Amino acid sequence: MSTDNVQLYMMSLSPEDIKLKAAGVPLRQVNAYGINGGFFYQDALLSMAIMNDTPVNGAQKGYGSGWFNAKYARGTLVWDGASRSFSVQVISSGEELKITDRQHYFAQGGISMNLGHEDLWEAAVAEEHLPYADEKRLRSGMVYDNTGKLWLIVTPTLSTAAEFRSAILQTVPAKGLEGIFLDGDGSSQMNAKEIIVPGDSRSVVQMIAVDGTK
């Protein structure tokens, strides 16, 4: 789908079908459908990526493991499986998560979109240090709606953060949207049955996979 010349590719699914996992290669080489996850540097994951209290790229509290949002408290999309509820929590580490059952959740770090708060989102993006917010880059994101559905979204269109966010609000066929920006630029990659979005084919440290696919 596209709006204002920003083309979006979207995957909609249940949160129970999500598996946060380490990648370490370009996503087109991974035997799973999904999109790229959080920010990274070399082989260190700099965004939170935790499933059931286990970070995807190492041990709890280890540097680059996915236990932390490095440097800054940042918007983290949390699925609380016990209460069957979503939230975006602005936090720095796994210890800060507000969760019902530590053995039944996932937490994916990124940058708050504040899709329901037009008056807040630009200040939040600045405070959480979204890279290159005002430059035209490839973008990716993860949002949820008021029915409990998740949307994994990538654009191959060079767009600013504002353009990408606006396209999501105009295009995703759901209400009550909220979510996060994920890593962008060449890291914006998608594997789906219908489409491959390769970004610049760089290796990504972490992905948001659709469990049981391929």
Buried (B, 14 or more C-beta within 10 A) or exposed (E): EEBEEBBBBBBBBEBEBBBBBBBBBBBEEBEBBBBBBBBBEEEBBBBBBBBEBBBBBBEBEBEBBBBBBBEEBBBBBBBBBEEEEBBBBBBBBBEBBEBEEEEBBBBBBBBBBBBEEEEEBBEBBEBBEBEEBEEEBBBBBBBBBEEEBBBBBBBBBEBBBEBBBBBBBEBBEEEEBBBBBBBBBBBBBBBBEEEEBBBEEBBBBBBBBBBEBE
